[in-house]
Structures are given as structure tokens and as C-alpha cells.
Amino acid sequence: MFSIADKIVLGMAGVRFLSANIEFTAAMLMLKYGSVETAFKINAVLALIGPTALLTVTSLGLLGLSGKVSLMGMSVIITGVALIFIGINKL
């Protein structure tokens, strides 16, 4: 179905598939237990998964771009990612 020549892309997609499966499993557990308290605890665990997946996929992407993007371009990308995390932590 898909022909993936780049292992970086395969890794990025794999991390996203894993993240999606964890999110789906968490949603099913929330429905199974049917309790706001339990759903809140499950959601608290998911708060760790999302940023970890974002950081991992972004790191893989930067690794794949390292030879193709100028130093200035790479610093702009890294600054953008840093600003995302600063924005998330300030909320």
C-alpha cells in the first residue's frame, strides 16, 4: 500500500501510530469505567503522552532535515518548537 524509502518518515509515523493507539485505548477505558474521577486520572496520564510524542516526532524530523536545511533555518525550527513548549507550560 505504501512505499516508504525514508526510515525517518517510518519512525515518525510509527510514533504517531503508537500515540494514537494509546489515546484510543485511554478513550475506551474512560467509557468502560464510566466515572468522571477515573476518566480524569486517565486523562492526567495522557498529558504526559502527547508532549512526549510531539518531542519525539519533532526530534526525528529535525534529524532527517539536518543535512538539508541551513543552520539559520534549523535554528528557526528549534526556536519554534521551544516556543510551543513555552506556550504549553504557561497555560
C-alpha positions in Angstrom: 0.0 0.0 0.0 2.7 2.5 1.0 6.3 2.6 -0.2 8.4 4.3 2.4 12.0 4.9 1.4 13.0 7.1 4.3 13.4 5.4 7.7 12.9 8.8 9.5 9.4 9.1 8.0 8.7 5.5 9.0 9.8 6.3 12.6 7.8 9.5 12.7 4.7 7.7 11.5 5.3 4.8 13.9 5.5 7.1 16.9 2.2 8.8 15.8 0.5 5.3 15.4 1.7 4.3 18.9 0.4 7.6 20.3 -2.9 7.2 18.5 -3.3 3.7 19.9 -2.6 4.9 23.4 -5.1 7.7 23.1 -7.8 5.3 21.7 -7.2 2.8 24.4 -7.5 5.5 27.0 -10.8 6.7 25.5 -12.1 3.1 25.6 -11.0 2.8 29.3 -12.8 6.0 30.1 -16.0 4.6 28.5 -15.6 1.3 30.3 -15.2 2.7 33.7 -17.8 5.5 33.2 -16.6 7.5 36.1 -15.5 11.2 36.0 -12.8 10.5 38.6 -11.3 7.6 36.7 -11.6 9.4 33.4 -9.8 12.4 34.9 -6.9 10.1 36.1 -6.6 8.5 32.7 -6.5 12.0 31.1 -3.8 13.0 33.5 -1.6 10.1 32.3 -2.3 11.2 28.7 -1.0 14.6 29.5 2.4 13.0 29.5 2.0 11.1 26.3 1.1 14.0 24.0 4.1 16.2 24.6 6.4 13.2 24.6 5.1 12.1 21.2 5.4 15.7 19.9 9.0 16.0 21.1 10.0 12.6 19.7 8.4 13.1 16.2 9.9 16.6 16.1 13.4 15.3 17.0 13.2 12.7 14.3 12.1 15.3 11.8 15.0 17.6 12.8 17.4 14.6 12.5 16.1 13.9 9.0 16.4 17.6 8.0 19.8 18.2 9.5 21.7 17.9 6.2 19.1 19.6 4.1 18.3 22.8 6.0 20.7 25.7 6.6 21.9 26.4 10.1 19.7 29.5 10.2 16.7 27.5 9.1 17.4 24.8 11.7 17.6 27.5 14.5 14.3 28.9 13.4 12.7 25.5 13.6 14.2 24.8 17.0 13.1 28.2 18.3 9.5 27.5 17.1 9.4 24.1 18.9 10.8 25.8 22.0 8.0 28.5 21.8 5.4 25.7 21.5 6.6 24.2 24.8 6.9 27.6 26.5 3.3 28.3 25.4 2.0 25.0 26.7 3.7 25.4 30.1 2.4 29.0 30.5 -1.3 27.9 30.3 
